[in-house]
Amino acid sequence: DRVNDYSGNGNNGTSYGDAHATTTAQYGNAGEFDGTGDYVDIPDSVAIGRSLTILAWVKSIPALWNANGWIASSRVANGFIIHPSTGTKNVEMFILNSAGAYSSIGIVAPDDITIWHQYGLMYNFDLKKGYKILDGVVKEFALNITRIDDIIPLQIGRDYNFADRFGQGLIDDVKIYNTARTPDQIMQDYLQGPGPVAYYDFEEGRGANLYDKTGRGNNSNAFDSSITWEAGKYGKSVKINSDYLDINIPDSDDIKIGSGNFSASFWVKLKKSDRSFDILYKDGYANNKGYILRLENGRFVAIIGDGSGTYWLVMSSSSGYDDGKWHHYMLTLDRDGSQILYADGKVANSQSVTNHVDINGSSVLSIGNLTRAYIDEVKFFKYALTPWQVAQEYNGGGPVGWWKMDEGQGQTIYDWSGNSNHGTLSLNGSPATSTAWQVQTGCKVGKCLSFDGTDDYASIGSSLSITGEATVSAWIKPGTVAAGAKVIAGDSNSGNTTQQLSLQINNTAGKVSGKWGNSTIITSNKGLLADTWYYVTLTRGGSTGVWTAKLYINGVLDNTATTATNPSSVSSWSIARNGAASSGYFQGKIDDVKIYNYARSPQQVKEDYNAGFGTYFK
């Protein structure tokens, strides 16, 4: 069977043995190998450079590697090997010179090889350096070898041409570049995932057809001229002007859910006076196998029919999306996890899913069925996007709340994220704010605020609801490190008995801590000093019942903790105190507070920290 090369270069492979596709994958489908003769062969067609980068997502079935060298192997001149070592958790990276001699770039060894990891190697011929890669993190190794541009063969799932070295595990999303990528590009590869399998940007701006910009041919049928081209969220959009007009896309596997994971997204603008119903309709009622994504009475609704006479329905927990403004909506479906609705990059609702029925109805896809709305940027993916990827689709991964505190006067701190989560200052119960505002020379990034630790705080309100992955960060200069919890930014109910997320200091004297669900989840190892600037970051990754918390101090990972404690649904955010509770007042200076609706990566946290310096040498 053919294994397709999606680079456009035609380097398709052939699978042998029982190697086959499975939906147990990092993205869409993966290759499954049983260790007894399964592999993919790519003949002498892969153009490789003197410099190169190789990346692959891999999940071992046994707890220790069952065979040597099987992830990706080309034991020829100018080749390479991503080489697991039998009976260990080690993966060694080898690069071959123009004479076929081997050089090791180093070993990576994750704690658990039975979960998905991205392994990789890189060689930069100009810099004479090799690099080993694990989960987006790049480490260099001085290496001066002679290589030439070449055409080489490659085997995946087997150590090249060895009769007894076949891997037992899963491999997904193998990429080969004939250049050395930058560390930032490697991290983007790790985080980003494949692009959409169908994409409509509505930039045609005229005519009666909509074209799939992925080049995969999922183009629309001709539509009625009463559907008009209008200004969109980005460039152009369409306006559906009648209840019984829509844009039809012929059926294809790209726009079906199928038996695997799936995501779909779009931008929509409508008013309360507009009829609001189906934005994407693919015959998703109970007795059919399809889906419907709609806006109903200002709520985002997803309906998936599995042909059994019932359907899976999830509805956003809040309404108000019919306000005449552009909003971004996404459904992600993880068949072994959750069906999640996102609105404007935030989780709007979710429910558990364990159903693997093939949602393979053959009806056309209708865009704009029984609705009157502006529609733009419709996308389909064959995997469940992560919260980070959803954030990228919504606003390029920017924060959902960002308070620079550069105003220097007044009682409002403005939200620079574009989401209008502006804060109101309460400073000693008085409108006089001049003593709280600090000039630039006394702050970290521009101007900042000094809080007295008694009753000063800024109320952000209840529009930030972050019960999934999240990051909160800030520059702080504590006035005291004595015991007694002081909140940097967080939310809580009025009794301080439940939280979505809270970043604090001094719950343990001089330490940073993270809290949610009325539990202290993580405490830093490093202690803080009074009257010293620190950049502190708390991230929460994972999903319901399985969370990982990480604390960073000055861009460096300080501690990691796991918990089954779920965030609470309360949403009453404040800076410098416990949300709606009159407690936990921070004493000292706070600057540049950011909140994200996903867990920032270590590289991103480091970049955020470095952005606080006018000049930085390391």
KOLNUPA-551731 format. One record per residue (C-alpha): x, y, z; residue in one letter. Coordinates in steps of 0.2 Angstrom, whole numbers, plus 5000, padded with zeros to 4 digits. Last residue first. Example, Ala and Ser with C-alpha at 12.3 -4.5 7.8 and 13.67 -1.06 7.14 Angstrom:
// KOLNUPA-551731
xx_yy_zz_res
5068_4995_5036_s
5062_4978_5039_a
This chain:
// KOLNUPA-551731
xx_yy_zz_res
5119_5176_5137_k
5117_5194_5133_f
5101_5203_5134_y
5097_5222_5131_t
5081_5231_5134_g
5075_5216_5144_f
5057_5211_5148_g
5056_5202_5131_a
5069_5189_5138_n
5055_5183_5150_y
5042_5180_5137_d
5055_5171_5126_e
5059_5160_5140_k
5041_5156_5143_v
5039_5152_5124_q
5054_5140_5125_q
5047_5131_5140_p
5030_5130_5131_s
5015_5140_5136_r
5000_5130_5142_a
4984_5137_5134_y
4971_5150_5137_n
4984_5164_5140_y
4984_5177_5154_i
4997_5191_5155_k
5002_5203_5168_v
5015_5216_5163_d
5020_5224_5180_d
5017_5221_5198_i
5025_5231_5212_k
5024_5227_5231_g
5012_5220_5244_q
4999_5208_5237_f
4982_5207_5245_y
4977_5189_5249_g
4960_5193_5256_s
4944_5202_5252_s
4938_5188_5241_a
4931_5192_5224_a
4947_5187_5215_g
4960_5184_5229_n
4971_5200_5228_r
4984_5209_5218_a
4976_5207_5201_i
4958_5201_5201_s
4947_5189_5192_w
4930_5183_5196_s
4926_5167_5186_s
4920_5152_5196_v
4920_5136_5186_s
4932_5127_5198_s
4948_5120_5191_p
4950_5101_5192_n
4960_5091_5205_t
4968_5076_5197_a
4985_5082_5200_t
5003_5083_5193_t
5017_5094_5198_a
5032_5102_5190_t
5045_5114_5198_n
5058_5127_5194_d
5057_5129_5175_l
5068_5144_5170_v
5061_5160_5162_g
5065_5171_5177_n
5055_5159_5188_i
5045_5145_5180_y
5031_5135_5189_l
5023_5120_5180_k
5006_5112_5183_a
5001_5095_5174_t
4983_5090_5174_w
4974_5074_5172_v
4956_5074_5180_g
4949_5084_5165_t
4962_5089_5153_s
4981_5093_5152_g
4992_5108_5154_g
4992_5121_5168_r
5006_5134_5167_t
5012_5146_5181_l
5025_5160_5176_t
5035_5171_5187_v
5047_5185_5181_y
5056_5192_5196_y
5062_5209_5202_w
5070_5210_5219_t
5063_5221_5234_d
5061_5205_5245_a
5070_5189_5240_l
5062_5174_5232_l
5064_5156_5236_g
5067_5142_5223_k
5059_5126_5225_n
5042_5133_5219_s
5025_5127_5226_t
5012_5117_5216_i
4994_5112_5217_i
4988_5122_5232_t
4970_5116_5232_s
4954_5126_5232_n
4950_5120_5214_g
4965_5130_5208_w
4982_5135_5216_k
4999_5139_5210_g
5013_5144_5221_s
5029_5155_5222_v
5040_5154_5238_k
5047_5166_5250_g
5036_5160_5265_a
5025_5146_5260_t
5009_5154_5254_n
5021_5167_5252_n
5018_5170_5233_i
5003_5168_5222_q
4997_5163_5205_l
4978_5158_5205_s
4968_5148_5193_l
4949_5143_5192_q
4947_5145_5211_q
4936_5139_5225_t
4935_5143_5244_t
4940_5161_5243_n
4924_5166_5252_g
4920_5179_5239_s
4923_5167_5225_n
4941_5166_5218_s
4951_5172_5203_d
4969_5175_5200_g
4984_5187_5198_a
4998_5191_5210_i
4990_5184_5226_v
4999_5186_5242_k
4998_5171_5254_a
5005_5174_5271_g
5023_5169_5276_a
5035_5183_5275_a
5042_5187_5258_v
5039_5206_5258_t
5039_5221_5246_g
5038_5209_5232_p
5044_5215_5215_k
5034_5206_5202_i
5034_5203_5183_w
5019_5193_5178_a
5013_5177_5171_s
4997_5166_5170_v
4996_5151_5158_t
4980_5141_5155_a
4974_5124_5149_e
4955_5121_5153_g
4944_5130_5165_t
4948_5148_5159_i
4933_5159_5160_s
4938_5178_5158_l
4922_5188_5157_s
4920_5189_5176_s
4928_5205_5182_g
4946_5211_5180_i
4946_5220_5198_s
4963_5228_5202_a
4969_5228_5220_y
4974_5239_5235_d
4967_5234_5252_d
4981_5230_5263_t
4996_5224_5253_g
5000_5242_5248_d
5001_5239_5229_f
5013_5247_5218_s
5008_5248_5199_l
5019_5248_5183_c
5026_5259_5170_k
5037_5253_5155_g
5043_5235_5157_v
5052_5232_5173_k
5047_5247_5184_c
5055_5260_5195_g
5063_5269_5180_t
5047_5269_5171_q
5037_5279_5184_v
5026_5270_5197_q
5007_5272_5199_w
5001_5269_5216_a
5005_5286_5224_t
4996_5295_5211_s
4980_5285_5213_t
4968_5296_5222_a
4951_5289_5219_p
4950_5282_5236_s
4946_5266_5244_g
4964_5262_5248_n
4967_5259_5229_l
4953_5250_5220_s
4958_5249_5202_l
4946_5244_5188_t
4953_5231_5175_g
4949_5230_5156_h
4945_5214_5149_n
4942_5222_5132_s
4947_5206_5122_n
4960_5215_5111_g
4975_5208_5121_s
4980_5225_5127_w
4968_5225_5142_d
4968_5243_5149_y
4971_5247_5167_i
4958_5259_5173_t
4958_5270_5189_q
4968_5285_5182_g
4986_5288_5180_q
5002_5280_5173_g
4993_5271_5159_e
5008_5258_5157_d
5000_5244_5167_m
5004_5232_5153_k
4988_5222_5157_w
4986_5207_5145_w
4971_5196_5144_g
4967_5183_5131_v
4986_5181_5127_p
4992_5179_5110_g
4993_5162_5101_g
4990_5169_5084_g
4973_5176_5088_n
4960_5162_5085_y
4969_5149_5075_e
4985_5150_5086_q
4974_5149_5101_a
4966_5133_5094_v
4984_5126_5091_q
4988_5130_5109_w
4972_5122_5116_p
4977_5106_5106_t
4968_5103_5089_l
4959_5086_5087_a
4964_5078_5071_y
4959_5077_5053_k
4957_5096_5051_f
4943_5107_5043_f
4944_5126_5040_k
4931_5140_5037_v
4939_5157_5036_e
4924_5169_5034_d
4905_5169_5037_i
4893_5184_5038_y
4876_5179_5044_a
4858_5175_5039_r
4855_5157_5043_t
4845_5142_5036_l
4860_5133_5030_n
4876_5144_5029_g
4889_5132_5023_i
4881_5116_5017_s
4892_5100_5016_l
4885_5087_5004_v
4878_5071_5010_s
4889_5055_5011_s
4887_5050_5029_g
4904_5043_5036_n
4904_5046_5055_i
4913_5029_5058_d
4908_5024_5076_v
4922_5026_5088_h
4912_5032_5103_n
4922_5036_5119_t
4918_5055_5120_v
4917_5066_5136_s
4909_5082_5135_q
4914_5100_5133_s
4909_5118_5134_n
4914_5136_5129_a
4933_5133_5130_v
4941_5149_5126_k
4949_5154_5109_g
4935_5166_5104_d
4922_5152_5106_a
4929_5134_5109_y
4918_5119_5109_l
4926_5103_5115_i
4921_5084_5111_q
4932_5075_5123_s
4944_5061_5125_g
4946_5044_5116_d
4937_5050_5100_r
4945_5067_5102_d
4933_5080_5093_l
4938_5098_5092_t
4924_5111_5087_l
4929_5129_5084_m
4921_5146_5084_y
4929_5163_5081_h
4918_5179_5084_h
4916_5194_5073_w
4904_5207_5080_k
4886_5211_5078_g
4881_5205_5095_d
4875_5188_5091_d
4888_5179_5102_y
4878_5183_5118_g
4876_5166_5125_s
4886_5156_5138_s
4888_5138_5142_s
4891_5133_5124_s
4881_5118_5118_m
4886_5100_5116_v
4875_5087_5107_l
4879_5069_5103_w
4865_5061_5093_y
4853_5047_5095_t
4845_5036_5082_g
4860_5025_5080_s
4867_5034_5064_g
4881_5043_5074_d
4874_5060_5073_g
4885_5074_5079_i
4877_5091_5085_i
4888_5106_5090_a
4880_5122_5097_v
4887_5140_5099_f
4874_5150_5108_r
4867_5167_5103_g
4849_5160_5101_n
4856_5146_5090_e
4873_5147_5082_l
4876_5131_5072_r
4888_5117_5069_l
4879_5102_5062_i
4887_5084_5060_y
4886_5068_5050_g
4880_5050_5051_k
4861_5050_5050_n
4847_5043_5061_n
4850_5057_5074_a
4853_5072_5064_y
4870_5077_5057_g
4866_5079_5039_d
4882_5089_5035_k
4878_5107_5040_y
4891_5120_5044_l
4884_5138_5049_i
4867_5131_5054_d
4855_5143_5063_f
4854_5161_5066_s
4841_5173_5058_r
4848_5190_5060_d
4840_5202_5072_s
4851_5197_5086_k
4866_5202_5075_k
4878_5191_5066_l
4897_5189_5062_k
4905_5172_5060_v
4923_5165_5059_w
4925_5147_5056_f
4932_5131_5063_s
4932_5112_5061_a
4941_5098_5070_s
4942_5079_5069_f
4948_5063_5077_n
4946_5047_5069_g
4931_5036_5062_s
4925_5047_5049_g
4922_5066_5053_i
4919_5069_5035_k
4925_5085_5027_i
4942_5078_5020_d
4933_5061_5016_d
4924_5070_5002_s
4905_5075_4999_d
4902_5090_4987_p
4903_5107_4995_i
4887_5117_4995_n
4885_5135_4998_i
4868_5141_5006_d
4852_5149_5002_l
4835_5144_5010_y
4835_5157_5024_d
4840_5171_5013_s
4855_5184_5014_n
4870_5173_5017_i
4884_5186_5018_k
4901_5180_5011_v
4918_5185_5017_s
4933_5195_5011_k
4949_5201_5018_g
4951_5195_5035_y
4936_5196_5047_k
4927_5199_5031_g
4921_5213_5020_a
4907_5207_5009_e
4903_5195_4994_w
4885_5192_4992_t
4874_5176_4992_i
4860_5182_4981_s
4870_5176_4966_s
4866_5158_4970_d
4879_5146_4972_f
4890_5136_4960_a
4896_5120_4968_n
4910_5121_4980_s
4928_5116_4979_n
4936_5102_4989_n
4950_5100_4977_g
4965_5096_4988_r
4974_5112_4984_g
4973_5118_5002_t
4964_5134_4997_k
4948_5125_4993_d
4938_5136_4981_y
4921_5145_4983_l
4911_5147_4967_n
4898_5160_4962_a
4909_5175_4956_g
4917_5188_4966_r
4928_5191_4981_g
4938_5175_4978_e
4946_5179_4995_e
4933_5168_5004_f
4947_5159_5015_d
4940_5142_5013_y
4951_5128_5019_y
4950_5109_5018_a
4963_5097_5024_v
4969_5109_5037_p
4988_5111_5042_g
4998_5098_5051_p
5004_5101_5069_g
5009_5117_5077_q
5018_5113_5093_l
5033_5102_5088_y
5035_5110_5071_d
5034_5127_5079_q
5047_5122_5092_m
5059_5116_5078_i
5056_5133_5069_q
5061_5142_5084_d
5076_5131_5086_p
5081_5136_5068_t
5079_5122_5055_r
5095_5115_5046_a
5091_5112_5028_t
5086_5097_5017_n
5070_5095_5027_y
5063_5078_5031_i
5046_5076_5041_k
5038_5061_5048_v
5020_5065_5055_d
5017_5048_5064_d
5025_5032_5070_i
5017_5019_5081_l
5025_5005_5090_g
5034_4988_5088_q
5049_4991_5077_g
5058_4979_5065_f
5076_4975_5067_r
5078_4957_5062_d
5082_4956_5043_a
5092_4973_5043_f
5089_4982_5027_n
5088_5000_5035_y
5083_4998_5053_d
5064_4996_5051_r
5048_5006_5055_g
5053_5019_5042_i
5065_5015_5028_q
5074_5028_5018_l
5083_5028_5001_p
5095_5043_4997_i
5098_5056_4984_i
5113_5067_4988_d
5119_5084_4993_d
5137_5082_5000_i
5144_5078_5017_r
5160_5080_5026_t
5160_5080_5045_i
5164_5093_5059_n
5153_5090_5074_l
5150_5101_5089_a
5135_5095_5098_f
5119_5105_5100_e
5103_5103_5111_k
5086_5107_5103_v
5070_5106_5113_v
5054_5103_5102_g
5049_5087_5110_d
5066_5079_5109_l
5079_5085_5097_i
5098_5081_5095_k
5108_5093_5086_y
5124_5092_5075_g
5136_5107_5073_k
5148_5111_5059_k
5141_5129_5058_l
5140_5128_5039_d
5135_5110_5038_f
5121_5112_5051_n
5115_5094_5056_y
5098_5090_5063_m
5091_5076_5073_l
5073_5072_5079_g
5061_5064_5091_y
5044_5070_5094_q
5036_5060_5109_h
5019_5051_5110_w
5017_5040_5126_i
5024_5023_5128_t
5042_5030_5128_i
5040_5036_5146_d
5054_5044_5155_d
5061_5052_5139_p
5079_5047_5134_a
5088_5057_5121_v
5106_5052_5115_i
5119_5061_5106_g
5125_5067_5089_i
5134_5051_5085_s
5145_5050_5069_s
5144_5035_5057_y
5155_5033_5041_a
5146_5032_5025_g
5159_5040_5014_a
5149_5056_5012_s
5146_5057_5031_n
5133_5048_5041_l
5123_5056_5055_i
5117_5046_5070_f
5105_5051_5084_m
5103_5039_5098_e
5086_5035_5106_v
5087_5028_5124_n
5073_5020_5133_k
5082_5004_5135_t
5080_4985_5130_g
5085_4988_5112_t
5092_5005_5108_s
5081_5017_5098_p
5091_5024_5083_h
5085_5039_5073_i
5097_5035_5059_i
5105_5046_5045_f
5111_5046_5027_g
5125_5055_5018_n
5132_5038_5012_a
5120_5024_5016_v
5112_5017_5032_r
5096_5027_5030_s
5085_5023_5045_s
5069_5031_5053_a
5061_5024_5069_i
5069_5007_5067_w
5087_5009_5074_g
5088_4994_5086_n
5073_4984_5092_a
5060_4981_5106_n
5062_4998_5114_w
5058_4997_5132_l
5040_5000_5139_a
5033_4990_5125_p
5021_4999_5112_i
5032_5013_5108_s
5025_5030_5102_k
5034_5040_5089_v
5032_5057_5081_w
5046_5060_5068_a
5058_5074_5064_l
5073_5075_5052_i
5083_5090_5049_t
5097_5092_5036_l
5112_5101_5031_s
5123_5093_5017_r
5106_5091_5009_g
5095_5076_5006_i
5084_5073_4991_a
5073_5057_4995_v
5071_5047_4979_s
5081_5031_4980_d
5067_5021_4987_p
5055_5024_5001_i
5051_5008_5011_d
5038_5007_5025_v
5040_4994_5038_y
5031_4979_5046_d
5041_4962_5047_g
5038_4956_5065_t
5038_4972_5076_g
5020_4975_5075_d
5020_4992_5066_f
5006_5005_5066_e
5007_5020_5055_g
4998_5035_5061_a
4981_5043_5056_n
4974_5061_5060_g
4988_5069_5071_y
4996_5061_5086_q
4988_5044_5081_a
4978_5030_5087_t
4967_5032_5071_t
4977_5018_5063_t
4986_5016_5046_a
4994_4999_5042_h
5010_4989_5043_a
5005_4971_5041_d
5020_4966_5031_g
5026_4980_5019_y
5021_4998_5016_s
5026_5007_5001_t
5033_5025_5001_g
5029_5041_4991_n
5043_5053_4988_n
5032_5063_4976_g
5039_5081_4979_n
5023_5089_4985_g
5028_5089_5003_s
5013_5077_5007_y
5022_5061_5003_d
5009_5047_5003_n
5011_5030_5010_v
5006_5018_4996_r
5000_5000_5000_d
